[in-house]
Amino acid sequence: RSALDELRHLLRQIRDPAAEREVAMPTLDDLPEFVDRLREAGLDLTYLCTGQPGAYGAAVLLSAHRIAQEALTNVVKHAPAACARLEIAHSQSELTITVTDDGPGRPAQGEPEPGRPEPPVPGARSPGHGIVGMRERAAMLGGQLTAESRPGGSFAVVARLPAGDYRR
């Protein structure tokens, strides 16, 4: 599924030159631009990057970006008025991606009150694939991902990915 998503993204770039702001194989270096686009779209988003990067392989860099992207997309879809925080924490042994929001926000006009972790989205094939996909990305690299509700209706996604070049 992930490979097909990547291929669709690449084809969209080829067909639509206006989509040149999107990168076919994004990494952590592309996150600030993504964060800026979300802020421009109205998301109250704090971004923090700490520590010194470890020796991350290409698969870890791509997965880290995609996990952050999916978690933030879930905030926009399911907690539209919430404040969000993205933290990237580097260490020599692992890369930690944490996305939190401060609550369910207000439902988008015409949508039911959001239920956690992922309410049905019109046009979606089935609910819950975002979190499942993030968890699969982390596990594929020998990492782990937690996604859970927190007190007060807030939500947190935490992914821990091992440093080093992944080869199975």
Phi and psi in radians as a Rosetta constraint file:
Dihedral C 1 N 2 CA 2 C 2 CIRCULARHARMONIC -1.089 0.35
Dihedral N 2 CA 2 C 2 N 3 CIRCULARHARMONIC -0.720 0.35
Dihedral C 2 N 3 CA 3 C 3 CIRCULARHARMONIC -1.099 0.35
Dihedral N 3 CA 3 C 3 N 4 CIRCULARHARMONIC -0.714 0.35
Dihedral C 3 N 4 CA 4 C 4 CIRCULARHARMONIC -1.145 0.35
Dihedral N 4 CA 4 C 4 N 5 CIRCULARHARMONIC -0.687 0.35
Dihedral C 4 N 5 CA 5 C 5 CIRCULARHARMONIC -1.080 0.35
Dihedral N 5 CA 5 C 5 N 6 CIRCULARHARMONIC -0.742 0.35
Dihedral C 5 N 6 CA 6 C 6 CIRCULARHARMONIC -1.106 0.35
Dihedral N 6 CA 6 C 6 N 7 CIRCULARHARMONIC -0.726 0.35
Dihedral C 6 N 7 CA 7 C 7 CIRCULARHARMONIC -1.134 0.35
Dihedral N 7 CA 7 C 7 N 8 CIRCULARHARMONIC -0.749 0.35
Dihedral C 7 N 8 CA 8 C 8 CIRCULARHARMONIC -1.067 0.35
Dihedral N 8 CA 8 C 8 N 9 CIRCULARHARMONIC -0.723 0.35
Dihedral C 8 N 9 CA 9 C 9 CIRCULARHARMONIC -1.070 0.35
Dihedral N 9 CA 9 C 9 N 10 CIRCULARHARMONIC -0.790 0.35
Dihedral C 9 N 10 CA 10 C 10 CIRCULARHARMONIC -1.111 0.35
Dihedral N 10 CA 10 C 10 N 11 CIRCULARHARMONIC -0.759 0.35
Dihedral C 10 N 11 CA 11 C 11 CIRCULARHARMONIC -1.106 0.35
Dihedral N 11 CA 11 C 11 N 12 CIRCULARHARMONIC -0.658 0.35
Dihedral C 11 N 12 CA 12 C 12 CIRCULARHARMONIC -1.074 0.35
Dihedral N 12 CA 12 C 12 N 13 CIRCULARHARMONIC -0.691 0.35
Dihedral C 12 N 13 CA 13 C 13 CIRCULARHARMONIC -1.134 0.35
Dihedral N 13 CA 13 C 13 N 14 CIRCULARHARMONIC -0.718 0.35
Dihedral C 13 N 14 CA 14 C 14 CIRCULARHARMONIC -1.170 0.35
Dihedral N 14 CA 14 C 14 N 15 CIRCULARHARMONIC -0.743 0.35
Dihedral C 14 N 15 CA 15 C 15 CIRCULARHARMONIC -1.285 0.35
Dihedral N 15 CA 15 C 15 N 16 CIRCULARHARMONIC -0.566 0.35
Dihedral C 15 N 16 CA 16 C 16 CIRCULARHARMONIC -2.103 0.35
Dihedral N 16 CA 16 C 16 N 17 CIRCULARHARMONIC 1.628 0.35
Dihedral C 16 N 17 CA 17 C 17 CIRCULARHARMONIC -1.031 0.35
Dihedral N 17 CA 17 C 17 N 18 CIRCULARHARMONIC -0.381 0.35
Dihedral C 17 N 18 CA 18 C 18 CIRCULARHARMONIC -1.192 0.35
Dihedral N 18 CA 18 C 18 N 19 CIRCULARHARMONIC -0.282 0.35
Dihedral C 18 N 19 CA 19 C 19 CIRCULARHARMONIC -1.500 0.35
Dihedral N 19 CA 19 C 19 N 20 CIRCULARHARMONIC 0.375 0.35
Dihedral C 19 N 20 CA 20 C 20 CIRCULARHARMONIC -1.120 0.35
Dihedral N 20 CA 20 C 20 N 21 CIRCULARHARMONIC -0.318 0.35
Dihedral C 20 N 21 CA 21 C 21 CIRCULARHARMONIC -1.194 0.35
Dihedral N 21 CA 21 C 21 N 22 CIRCULARHARMONIC -0.364 0.35
Dihedral C 21 N 22 CA 22 C 22 CIRCULARHARMONIC -1.478 0.35
Dihedral N 22 CA 22 C 22 N 23 CIRCULARHARMONIC 2.497 0.35
Dihedral C 22 N 23 CA 23 C 23 CIRCULARHARMONIC -1.873 0.35
Dihedral N 23 CA 23 C 23 N 24 CIRCULARHARMONIC 2.381 0.35
Dihedral C 23 N 24 CA 24 C 24 CIRCULARHARMONIC -1.140 0.35
Dihedral N 24 CA 24 C 24 N 25 CIRCULARHARMONIC -0.736 0.35
Dihedral C 24 N 25 CA 25 C 25 CIRCULARHARMONIC -2.155 0.35
Dihedral N 25 CA 25 C 25 N 26 CIRCULARHARMONIC 1.321 0.35
Dihedral C 25 N 26 CA 26 C 26 CIRCULARHARMONIC -1.196 0.35
Dihedral N 26 CA 26 C 26 N 27 CIRCULARHARMONIC 2.690 0.35
Dihedral C 26 N 27 CA 27 C 27 CIRCULARHARMONIC -2.303 0.35
Dihedral N 27 CA 27 C 27 N 28 CIRCULARHARMONIC -3.010 0.35
Dihedral C 27 N 28 CA 28 C 28 CIRCULARHARMONIC -1.064 0.35
Dihedral N 28 CA 28 C 28 N 29 CIRCULARHARMONIC -0.512 0.35
Dihedral C 28 N 29 CA 29 C 29 CIRCULARHARMONIC -1.115 0.35
Dihedral N 29 CA 29 C 29 N 30 CIRCULARHARMONIC -0.356 0.35
Dihedral C 29 N 30 CA 30 C 30 CIRCULARHARMONIC -1.585 0.35
Dihedral N 30 CA 30 C 30 N 31 CIRCULARHARMONIC -0.127 0.35
Dihedral C 30 N 31 CA 31 C 31 CIRCULARHARMONIC -1.116 0.35
Dihedral N 31 CA 31 C 31 N 32 CIRCULARHARMONIC -0.730 0.35
Dihedral C 31 N 32 CA 32 C 32 CIRCULARHARMONIC -0.993 0.35
Dihedral N 32 CA 32 C 32 N 33 CIRCULARHARMONIC -0.667 0.35
Dihedral C 32 N 33 CA 33 C 33 CIRCULARHARMONIC -1.171 0.35
Dihedral N 33 CA 33 C 33 N 34 CIRCULARHARMONIC -0.698 0.35
Dihedral C 33 N 34 CA 34 C 34 CIRCULARHARMONIC -1.102 0.35
Dihedral N 34 CA 34 C 34 N 35 CIRCULARHARMONIC -0.756 0.35
Dihedral C 34 N 35 CA 35 C 35 CIRCULARHARMONIC -1.039 0.35
Dihedral N 35 CA 35 C 35 N 36 CIRCULARHARMONIC -0.780 0.35
Dihedral C 35 N 36 CA 36 C 36 CIRCULARHARMONIC -1.052 0.35
Dihedral N 36 CA 36 C 36 N 37 CIRCULARHARMONIC -0.714 0.35
Dihedral C 36 N 37 CA 37 C 37 CIRCULARHARMONIC -1.127 0.35
Dihedral N 37 CA 37 C 37 N 38 CIRCULARHARMONIC -0.688 0.35
Dihedral C 37 N 38 CA 38 C 38 CIRCULARHARMONIC -1.155 0.35
Dihedral N 38 CA 38 C 38 N 39 CIRCULARHARMONIC -0.692 0.35
Dihedral C 38 N 39 CA 39 C 39 CIRCULARHARMONIC -1.113 0.35
Dihedral N 39 CA 39 C 39 N 40 CIRCULARHARMONIC -0.746 0.35
Dihedral C 39 N 40 CA 40 C 40 CIRCULARHARMONIC -1.069 0.35
Dihedral N 40 CA 40 C 40 N 41 CIRCULARHARMONIC -0.550 0.35
Dihedral C 40 N 41 CA 41 C 41 CIRCULARHARMONIC -1.414 0.35
Dihedral N 41 CA 41 C 41 N 42 CIRCULARHARMONIC -0.055 0.35
Dihedral C 41 N 42 CA 42 C 42 CIRCULARHARMONIC 1.920 0.35
Dihedral N 42 CA 42 C 42 N 43 CIRCULARHARMONIC -0.014 0.35
Dihedral C 42 N 43 CA 43 C 43 CIRCULARHARMONIC -1.361 0.35
Dihedral N 43 CA 43 C 43 N 44 CIRCULARHARMONIC 2.251 0.35
Dihedral C 43 N 44 CA 44 C 44 CIRCULARHARMONIC -1.397 0.35
Dihedral N 44 CA 44 C 44 N 45 CIRCULARHARMONIC 1.727 0.35
Dihedral C 44 N 45 CA 45 C 45 CIRCULARHARMONIC -2.239 0.35
Dihedral N 45 CA 45 C 45 N 46 CIRCULARHARMONIC 2.229 0.35
Dihedral C 45 N 46 CA 46 C 46 CIRCULARHARMONIC -1.803 0.35
Dihedral N 46 CA 46 C 46 N 47 CIRCULARHARMONIC 2.392 0.35
Dihedral C 46 N 47 CA 47 C 47 CIRCULARHARMONIC -2.193 0.35
Dihedral N 47 CA 47 C 47 N 48 CIRCULARHARMONIC 2.245 0.35
Dihedral C 47 N 48 CA 48 C 48 CIRCULARHARMONIC -2.386 0.35
Dihedral N 48 CA 48 C 48 N 49 CIRCULARHARMONIC 2.328 0.35
Dihedral C 48 N 49 CA 49 C 49 CIRCULARHARMONIC -2.184 0.35
Dihedral N 49 CA 49 C 49 N 50 CIRCULARHARMONIC 2.172 0.35
Dihedral C 49 N 50 CA 50 C 50 CIRCULARHARMONIC -2.205 0.35
Dihedral N 50 CA 50 C 50 N 51 CIRCULARHARMONIC 2.737 0.35
Dihedral C 50 N 51 CA 51 C 51 CIRCULARHARMONIC 1.409 0.35
Dihedral N 51 CA 51 C 51 N 52 CIRCULARHARMONIC 3.091 0.35
Dihedral C 51 N 52 CA 52 C 52 CIRCULARHARMONIC -1.782 0.35
Dihedral N 52 CA 52 C 52 N 53 CIRCULARHARMONIC 2.285 0.35
Dihedral C 52 N 53 CA 53 C 53 CIRCULARHARMONIC -1.018 0.35
Dihedral N 53 CA 53 C 53 N 54 CIRCULARHARMONIC 2.463 0.35
Dihedral C 53 N 54 CA 54 C 54 CIRCULARHARMONIC -1.494 0.35
Dihedral N 54 CA 54 C 54 N 55 CIRCULARHARMONIC -2.943 0.35
Dihedral C 54 N 55 CA 55 C 55 CIRCULARHARMONIC -1.529 0.35
Dihedral N 55 CA 55 C 55 N 56 CIRCULARHARMONIC 1.453 0.35
Dihedral C 55 N 56 CA 56 C 56 CIRCULARHARMONIC -1.547 0.35
Dihedral N 56 CA 56 C 56 N 57 CIRCULARHARMONIC 2.392 0.35
Dihedral C 56 N 57 CA 57 C 57 CIRCULARHARMONIC -1.376 0.35
Dihedral N 57 CA 57 C 57 N 58 CIRCULARHARMONIC 2.918 0.35
Dihedral C 57 N 58 CA 58 C 58 CIRCULARHARMONIC -1.030 0.35
Dihedral N 58 CA 58 C 58 N 59 CIRCULARHARMONIC -0.672 0.35
Dihedral C 58 N 59 CA 59 C 59 CIRCULARHARMONIC -1.137 0.35
Dihedral N 59 CA 59 C 59 N 60 CIRCULARHARMONIC -0.665 0.35
Dihedral C 59 N 60 CA 60 C 60 CIRCULARHARMONIC -1.169 0.35
Dihedral N 60 CA 60 C 60 N 61 CIRCULARHARMONIC -0.768 0.35
Dihedral C 60 N 61 CA 61 C 61 CIRCULARHARMONIC -1.093 0.35
Dihedral N 61 CA 61 C 61 N 62 CIRCULARHARMONIC -0.773 0.35
Dihedral C 61 N 62 CA 62 C 62 CIRCULARHARMONIC -1.138 0.35
Dihedral N 62 CA 62 C 62 N 63 CIRCULARHARMONIC -0.823 0.35
Dihedral C 62 N 63 CA 63 C 63 CIRCULARHARMONIC -1.101 0.35
Dihedral N 63 CA 63 C 63 N 64 CIRCULARHARMONIC -0.678 0.35
Dihedral C 63 N 64 CA 64 C 64 CIRCULARHARMONIC -1.064 0.35
Dihedral N 64 CA 64 C 64 N 65 CIRCULARHARMONIC -0.777 0.35
Dihedral C 64 N 65 CA 65 C 65 CIRCULARHARMONIC -1.105 0.35
Dihedral N 65 CA 65 C 65 N 66 CIRCULARHARMONIC -0.824 0.35
Dihedral C 65 N 66 CA 66 C 66 CIRCULARHARMONIC -1.124 0.35
Dihedral N 66 CA 66 C 66 N 67 CIRCULARHARMONIC -0.647 0.35
Dihedral C 66 N 67 CA 67 C 67 CIRCULARHARMONIC -1.144 0.35
Dihedral N 67 CA 67 C 67 N 68 CIRCULARHARMONIC -0.817 0.35
Dihedral C 67 N 68 CA 68 C 68 CIRCULARHARMONIC -1.062 0.35
Dihedral N 68 CA 68 C 68 N 69 CIRCULARHARMONIC -0.759 0.35
Dihedral C 68 N 69 CA 69 C 69 CIRCULARHARMONIC -1.062 0.35
Dihedral N 69 CA 69 C 69 N 70 CIRCULARHARMONIC -0.823 0.35
Dihedral C 69 N 70 CA 70 C 70 CIRCULARHARMONIC -1.156 0.35
Dihedral N 70 CA 70 C 70 N 71 CIRCULARHARMONIC -0.748 0.35
Dihedral C 70 N 71 CA 71 C 71 CIRCULARHARMONIC -1.109 0.35
Dihedral N 71 CA 71 C 71 N 72 CIRCULARHARMONIC -0.722 0.35
Dihedral C 71 N 72 CA 72 C 72 CIRCULARHARMONIC -1.232 0.35
Dihedral N 72 CA 72 C 72 N 73 CIRCULARHARMONIC -0.616 0.35
Dihedral C 72 N 73 CA 73 C 73 CIRCULARHARMONIC -1.085 0.35
Dihedral N 73 CA 73 C 73 N 74 CIRCULARHARMONIC -0.676 0.35
Dihedral C 73 N 74 CA 74 C 74 CIRCULARHARMONIC -1.111 0.35
Dihedral N 74 CA 74 C 74 N 75 CIRCULARHARMONIC -0.641 0.35
Dihedral C 74 N 75 CA 75 C 75 CIRCULARHARMONIC -1.077 0.35
Dihedral N 75 CA 75 C 75 N 76 CIRCULARHARMONIC -0.831 0.35
Dihedral C 75 N 76 CA 76 C 76 CIRCULARHARMONIC -1.069 0.35
Dihedral N 76 CA 76 C 76 N 77 CIRCULARHARMONIC -0.752 0.35
Dihedral C 76 N 77 CA 77 C 77 CIRCULARHARMONIC -1.259 0.35
Dihedral N 77 CA 77 C 77 N 78 CIRCULARHARMONIC -0.720 0.35
Dihedral C 77 N 78 CA 78 C 78 CIRCULARHARMONIC -1.937 0.35
Dihedral N 78 CA 78 C 78 N 79 CIRCULARHARMONIC -0.142 0.35
Dihedral C 78 N 79 CA 79 C 79 CIRCULARHARMONIC -2.526 0.35
Dihedral N 79 CA 79 C 79 N 80 CIRCULARHARMONIC 1.075 0.35
Dihedral C 79 N 80 CA 80 C 80 CIRCULARHARMONIC -1.025 0.35
Dihedral N 80 CA 80 C 80 N 81 CIRCULARHARMONIC -0.498 0.35
Dihedral C 80 N 81 CA 81 C 81 CIRCULARHARMONIC -1.784 0.35
Dihedral N 81 CA 81 C 81 N 82 CIRCULARHARMONIC 0.093 0.35
Dihedral C 81 N 82 CA 82 C 82 CIRCULARHARMONIC -1.294 0.35
Dihedral N 82 CA 82 C 82 N 83 CIRCULARHARMONIC 2.750 0.35
Dihedral C 82 N 83 CA 83 C 83 CIRCULARHARMONIC -1.592 0.35
Dihedral N 83 CA 83 C 83 N 84 CIRCULARHARMONIC 2.449 0.35
Dihedral C 83 N 84 CA 84 C 84 CIRCULARHARMONIC -2.165 0.35
Dihedral N 84 CA 84 C 84 N 85 CIRCULARHARMONIC 2.779 0.35
Dihedral C 84 N 85 CA 85 C 85 CIRCULARHARMONIC -2.409 0.35
Dihedral N 85 CA 85 C 85 N 86 CIRCULARHARMONIC 2.277 0.35
Dihedral C 85 N 86 CA 86 C 86 CIRCULARHARMONIC -2.010 0.35
Dihedral N 86 CA 86 C 86 N 87 CIRCULARHARMONIC 2.171 0.35
Dihedral C 86 N 87 CA 87 C 87 CIRCULARHARMONIC -2.196 0.35
Dihedral N 87 CA 87 C 87 N 88 CIRCULARHARMONIC 2.242 0.35
Dihedral C 87 N 88 CA 88 C 88 CIRCULARHARMONIC -1.927 0.35
Dihedral N 88 CA 88 C 88 N 89 CIRCULARHARMONIC 2.044 0.35
Dihedral C 88 N 89 CA 89 C 89 CIRCULARHARMONIC -1.992 0.35
Dihedral N 89 CA 89 C 89 N 90 CIRCULARHARMONIC 2.061 0.35
Dihedral C 89 N 90 CA 90 C 90 CIRCULARHARMONIC -1.672 0.35
Dihedral N 90 CA 90 C 90 N 91 CIRCULARHARMONIC 2.505 0.35
Dihedral C 90 N 91 CA 91 C 91 CIRCULARHARMONIC -2.563 0.35
Dihedral N 91 CA 91 C 91 N 92 CIRCULARHARMONIC 3.028 0.35
Dihedral C 91 N 92 CA 92 C 92 CIRCULARHARMONIC -1.224 0.35
Dihedral N 92 CA 92 C 92 N 93 CIRCULARHARMONIC -0.428 0.35
Dihedral C 92 N 93 CA 93 C 93 CIRCULARHARMONIC -1.790 0.35
Dihedral N 93 CA 93 C 93 N 94 CIRCULARHARMONIC -0.410 0.35
Dihedral C 93 N 94 CA 94 C 94 CIRCULARHARMONIC -2.727 0.35
Dihedral N 94 CA 94 C 94 N 95 CIRCULARHARMONIC 2.850 0.35
Dihedral C 94 N 95 CA 95 C 95 CIRCULARHARMONIC -2.031 0.35
Dihedral N 95 CA 95 C 95 N 96 CIRCULARHARMONIC 2.213 0.35
Dihedral C 95 N 96 CA 96 C 96 CIRCULARHARMONIC -2.022 0.35
Dihedral N 96 CA 96 C 96 N 97 CIRCULARHARMONIC 2.233 0.35
Dihedral C 96 N 97 CA 97 C 97 CIRCULARHARMONIC -1.972 0.35
Dihedral N 97 CA 97 C 97 N 98 CIRCULARHARMONIC 2.123 0.35
Dihedral C 97 N 98 CA 98 C 98 CIRCULARHARMONIC -2.170 0.35
Dihedral N 98 CA 98 C 98 N 99 CIRCULARHARMONIC 2.187 0.35
Dihedral C 98 N 99 CA 99 C 99 CIRCULARHARMONIC -2.164 0.35
Dihedral N 99 CA 99 C 99 N 100 CIRCULARHARMONIC 2.138 0.35
Dihedral C 99 N 100 CA 100 C 100 CIRCULARHARMONIC -2.235 0.35
Dihedral N 100 CA 100 C 100 N 101 CIRCULARHARMONIC 2.711 0.35
Dihedral C 100 N 101 CA 101 C 101 CIRCULARHARMONIC -2.288 0.35
Dihedral N 101 CA 101 C 101 N 102 CIRCULARHARMONIC 2.859 0.35
Dihedral C 101 N 102 CA 102 C 102 CIRCULARHARMONIC -1.679 0.35
Dihedral N 102 CA 102 C 102 N 103 CIRCULARHARMONIC 0.134 0.35
Dihedral C 102 N 103 CA 103 C 103 CIRCULARHARMONIC 2.656 0.35
Dihedral N 103 CA 103 C 103 N 104 CIRCULARHARMONIC 3.101 0.35
Dihedral C 103 N 104 CA 104 C 104 CIRCULARHARMONIC -1.212 0.35
Dihedral N 104 CA 104 C 104 N 105 CIRCULARHARMONIC -0.225 0.35
Dihedral C 104 N 105 CA 105 C 105 CIRCULARHARMONIC 1.143 0.35
Dihedral N 105 CA 105 C 105 N 106 CIRCULARHARMONIC -2.726 0.35
Dihedral C 105 N 106 CA 106 C 106 CIRCULARHARMONIC -1.833 0.35
Dihedral N 106 CA 106 C 106 N 107 CIRCULARHARMONIC 2.514 0.35
Dihedral C 106 N 107 CA 107 C 107 CIRCULARHARMONIC -1.187 0.35
Dihedral N 107 CA 107 C 107 N 108 CIRCULARHARMONIC 2.577 0.35
Dihedral C 107 N 108 CA 108 C 108 CIRCULARHARMONIC -1.102 0.35
Dihedral N 108 CA 108 C 108 N 109 CIRCULARHARMONIC 2.631 0.35
Dihedral C 108 N 109 CA 109 C 109 CIRCULARHARMONIC -0.967 0.35
Dihedral N 109 CA 109 C 109 N 110 CIRCULARHARMONIC 2.238 0.35
Dihedral C 109 N 110 CA 110 C 110 CIRCULARHARMONIC 1.484 0.35
Dihedral N 110 CA 110 C 110 N 111 CIRCULARHARMONIC -0.021 0.35
Dihedral C 110 N 111 CA 111 C 111 CIRCULARHARMONIC -1.848 0.35
Dihedral N 111 CA 111 C 111 N 112 CIRCULARHARMONIC 2.649 0.35
Dihedral C 111 N 112 CA 112 C 112 CIRCULARHARMONIC -1.224 0.35
Dihedral N 112 CA 112 C 112 N 113 CIRCULARHARMONIC 2.856 0.35
Dihedral C 112 N 113 CA 113 C 113 CIRCULARHARMONIC -0.972 0.35
Dihedral N 113 CA 113 C 113 N 114 CIRCULARHARMONIC 2.278 0.35
Dihedral C 113 N 114 CA 114 C 114 CIRCULARHARMONIC -1.151 0.35
Dihedral N 114 CA 114 C 114 N 115 CIRCULARHARMONIC 2.385 0.35
Dihedral C 114 N 115 CA 115 C 115 CIRCULARHARMONIC -1.843 0.35
Dihedral N 115 CA 115 C 115 N 116 CIRCULARHARMONIC 2.634 0.35
Dihedral C 115 N 116 CA 116 C 116 CIRCULARHARMONIC -1.809 0.35
Dihedral N 116 CA 116 C 116 N 117 CIRCULARHARMONIC 2.631 0.35
Dihedral C 116 N 117 CA 117 C 117 CIRCULARHARMONIC -1.400 0.35
Dihedral N 117 CA 117 C 117 N 118 CIRCULARHARMONIC -0.639 0.35
Dihedral C 117 N 118 CA 118 C 118 CIRCULARHARMONIC -2.445 0.35
Dihedral N 118 CA 118 C 118 N 119 CIRCULARHARMONIC 1.900 0.35
Dihedral C 118 N 119 CA 119 C 119 CIRCULARHARMONIC -1.290 0.35
Dihedral N 119 CA 119 C 119 N 120 CIRCULARHARMONIC 2.820 0.35
Dihedral C 119 N 120 CA 120 C 120 CIRCULARHARMONIC -1.045 0.35
Dihedral N 120 CA 120 C 120 N 121 CIRCULARHARMONIC 2.458 0.35
Dihedral C 120 N 121 CA 121 C 121 CIRCULARHARMONIC -1.993 0.35
Dihedral N 121 CA 121 C 121 N 122 CIRCULARHARMONIC 2.251 0.35
Dihedral C 121 N 122 CA 122 C 122 CIRCULARHARMONIC -0.935 0.35
Dihedral N 122 CA 122 C 122 N 123 CIRCULARHARMONIC 2.320 0.35
Dihedral C 122 N 123 CA 123 C 123 CIRCULARHARMONIC 1.529 0.35
Dihedral N 123 CA 123 C 123 N 124 CIRCULARHARMONIC -0.204 0.35
Dihedral C 123 N 124 CA 124 C 124 CIRCULARHARMONIC -1.328 0.35
Dihedral N 124 CA 124 C 124 N 125 CIRCULARHARMONIC 2.587 0.35
Dihedral C 124 N 125 CA 125 C 125 CIRCULARHARMONIC -1.151 0.35
Dihedral N 125 CA 125 C 125 N 126 CIRCULARHARMONIC -0.813 0.35
Dihedral C 125 N 126 CA 126 C 126 CIRCULARHARMONIC -2.830 0.35
Dihedral N 126 CA 126 C 126 N 127 CIRCULARHARMONIC 2.659 0.35
Dihedral C 126 N 127 CA 127 C 127 CIRCULARHARMONIC -1.276 0.35
Dihedral N 127 CA 127 C 127 N 128 CIRCULARHARMONIC 2.706 0.35
Dihedral C 127 N 128 CA 128 C 128 CIRCULARHARMONIC 1.611 0.35
Dihedral N 128 CA 128 C 128 N 129 CIRCULARHARMONIC -0.033 0.35
Dihedral C 128 N 129 CA 129 C 129 CIRCULARHARMONIC -1.248 0.35
Dihedral N 129 CA 129 C 129 N 130 CIRCULARHARMONIC -0.450 0.35
Dihedral C 129 N 130 CA 130 C 130 CIRCULARHARMONIC -1.072 0.35
Dihedral N 130 CA 130 C 130 N 131 CIRCULARHARMONIC -0.880 0.35
Dihedral C 130 N 131 CA 131 C 131 CIRCULARHARMONIC -1.199 0.35
Dihedral N 131 CA 131 C 131 N 132 CIRCULARHARMONIC -0.720 0.35
Dihedral C 131 N 132 CA 132 C 132 CIRCULARHARMONIC -1.050 0.35
Dihedral N 132 CA 132 C 132 N 133 CIRCULARHARMONIC -0.778 0.35
Dihedral C 132 N 133 CA 133 C 133 CIRCULARHARMONIC -1.102 0.35
Dihedral N 133 CA 133 C 133 N 134 CIRCULARHARMONIC -0.728 0.35
Dihedral C 133 N 134 CA 134 C 134 CIRCULARHARMONIC -1.103 0.35
Dihedral N 134 CA 134 C 134 N 135 CIRCULARHARMONIC -0.742 0.35
Dihedral C 134 N 135 CA 135 C 135 CIRCULARHARMONIC -1.102 0.35
Dihedral N 135 CA 135 C 135 N 136 CIRCULARHARMONIC -0.711 0.35
Dihedral C 135 N 136 CA 136 C 136 CIRCULARHARMONIC -1.124 0.35
Dihedral N 136 CA 136 C 136 N 137 CIRCULARHARMONIC -0.713 0.35
Dihedral C 136 N 137 CA 137 C 137 CIRCULARHARMONIC -1.047 0.35
Dihedral N 137 CA 137 C 137 N 138 CIRCULARHARMONIC -0.798 0.35
Dihedral C 137 N 138 CA 138 C 138 CIRCULARHARMONIC -1.131 0.35
Dihedral N 138 CA 138 C 138 N 139 CIRCULARHARMONIC -0.801 0.35
Dihedral C 138 N 139 CA 139 C 139 CIRCULARHARMONIC -1.114 0.35
Dihedral N 139 CA 139 C 139 N 140 CIRCULARHARMONIC -0.642 0.35
Dihedral C 139 N 140 CA 140 C 140 CIRCULARHARMONIC -1.017 0.35
Dihedral N 140 CA 140 C 140 N 141 CIRCULARHARMONIC -0.497 0.35
Dihedral C 140 N 141 CA 141 C 141 CIRCULARHARMONIC -1.714 0.35
Dihedral N 141 CA 141 C 141 N 142 CIRCULARHARMONIC 0.066 0.35
Dihedral C 141 N 142 CA 142 C 142 CIRCULARHARMONIC 1.456 0.35
Dihedral N 142 CA 142 C 142 N 143 CIRCULARHARMONIC 0.283 0.35
Dihedral C 142 N 143 CA 143 C 143 CIRCULARHARMONIC -1.802 0.35
Dihedral N 143 CA 143 C 143 N 144 CIRCULARHARMONIC -2.927 0.35
Dihedral C 143 N 144 CA 144 C 144 CIRCULARHARMONIC -2.502 0.35
Dihedral N 144 CA 144 C 144 N 145 CIRCULARHARMONIC 2.736 0.35
Dihedral C 144 N 145 CA 145 C 145 CIRCULARHARMONIC -2.435 0.35
Dihedral N 145 CA 145 C 145 N 146 CIRCULARHARMONIC 2.344 0.35
Dihedral C 145 N 146 CA 146 C 146 CIRCULARHARMONIC -2.067 0.35
Dihedral N 146 CA 146 C 146 N 147 CIRCULARHARMONIC 2.498 0.35
Dihedral C 146 N 147 CA 147 C 147 CIRCULARHARMONIC -2.453 0.35
Dihedral N 147 CA 147 C 147 N 148 CIRCULARHARMONIC 2.002 0.35
Dihedral C 147 N 148 CA 148 C 148 CIRCULARHARMONIC -2.660 0.35
Dihedral N 148 CA 148 C 148 N 149 CIRCULARHARMONIC 2.665 0.35
Dihedral C 148 N 149 CA 149 C 149 CIRCULARHARMONIC -1.220 0.35
Dihedral N 149 CA 149 C 149 N 150 CIRCULARHARMONIC 2.606 0.35
Dihedral C 149 N 150 CA 150 C 150 CIRCULARHARMONIC -2.146 0.35
Dihedral N 150 CA 150 C 150 N 151 CIRCULARHARMONIC 2.925 0.35
Dihedral C 150 N 151 CA 151 C 151 CIRCULARHARMONIC -0.955 0.35
Dihedral N 151 CA 151 C 151 N 152 CIRCULARHARMONIC 2.507 0.35
Dihedral C 151 N 152 CA 152 C 152 CIRCULARHARMONIC 1.466 0.35
Dihedral N 152 CA 152 C 152 N 153 CIRCULARHARMONIC 0.120 0.35
Dihedral C 152 N 153 CA 153 C 153 CIRCULARHARMONIC 1.548 0.35
Dihedral N 153 CA 153 C 153 N 154 CIRCULARHARMONIC 0.063 0.35
Dihedral C 153 N 154 CA 154 C 154 CIRCULARHARMONIC -1.362 0.35
Dihedral N 154 CA 154 C 154 N 155 CIRCULARHARMONIC 3.024 0.35
Dihedral C 154 N 155 CA 155 C 155 CIRCULARHARMONIC -2.494 0.35
Dihedral N 155 CA 155 C 155 N 156 CIRCULARHARMONIC 2.576 0.35
Dihedral C 155 N 156 CA 156 C 156 CIRCULARHARMONIC -2.390 0.35
Dihedral N 156 CA 156 C 156 N 157 CIRCULARHARMONIC 2.411 0.35
Dihedral C 156 N 157 CA 157 C 157 CIRCULARHARMONIC -2.118 0.35
Dihedral N 157 CA 157 C 157 N 158 CIRCULARHARMONIC 2.185 0.35
Dihedral C 157 N 158 CA 158 C 158 CIRCULARHARMONIC -2.253 0.35
Dihedral N 158 CA 158 C 158 N 159 CIRCULARHARMONIC 2.113 0.35
Dihedral C 158 N 159 CA 159 C 159 CIRCULARHARMONIC -2.032 0.35
Dihedral N 159 CA 159 C 159 N 160 CIRCULARHARMONIC 2.330 0.35
Dihedral C 159 N 160 CA 160 C 160 CIRCULARHARMONIC -2.067 0.35
Dihedral N 160 CA 160 C 160 N 161 CIRCULARHARMONIC 2.015 0.35
Dihedral C 160 N 161 CA 161 C 161 CIRCULARHARMONIC -2.000 0.35
Dihedral N 161 CA 161 C 161 N 162 CIRCULARHARMONIC 2.334 0.35
Dihedral C 161 N 162 CA 162 C 162 CIRCULARHARMONIC -1.240 0.35
Dihedral N 162 CA 162 C 162 N 163 CIRCULARHARMONIC 2.515 0.35
Dihedral C 162 N 163 CA 163 C 163 CIRCULARHARMONIC -1.317 0.35
Dihedral N 163 CA 163 C 163 N 164 CIRCULARHARMONIC 2.888 0.35
Dihedral C 163 N 164 CA 164 C 164 CIRCULARHARMONIC 1.785 0.35
Dihedral N 164 CA 164 C 164 N 165 CIRCULARHARMONIC 2.892 0.35
Dihedral C 164 N 165 CA 165 C 165 CIRCULARHARMONIC -1.422 0.35
Dihedral N 165 CA 165 C 165 N 166 CIRCULARHARMONIC 2.172 0.35
Dihedral C 165 N 166 CA 166 C 166 CIRCULARHARMONIC -1.432 0.35
Dihedral N 166 CA 166 C 166 N 167 CIRCULARHARMONIC 2.203 0.35
Dihedral C 166 N 167 CA 167 C 167 CIRCULARHARMONIC -2.520 0.35
Dihedral N 167 CA 167 C 167 N 168 CIRCULARHARMONIC 2.206 0.35
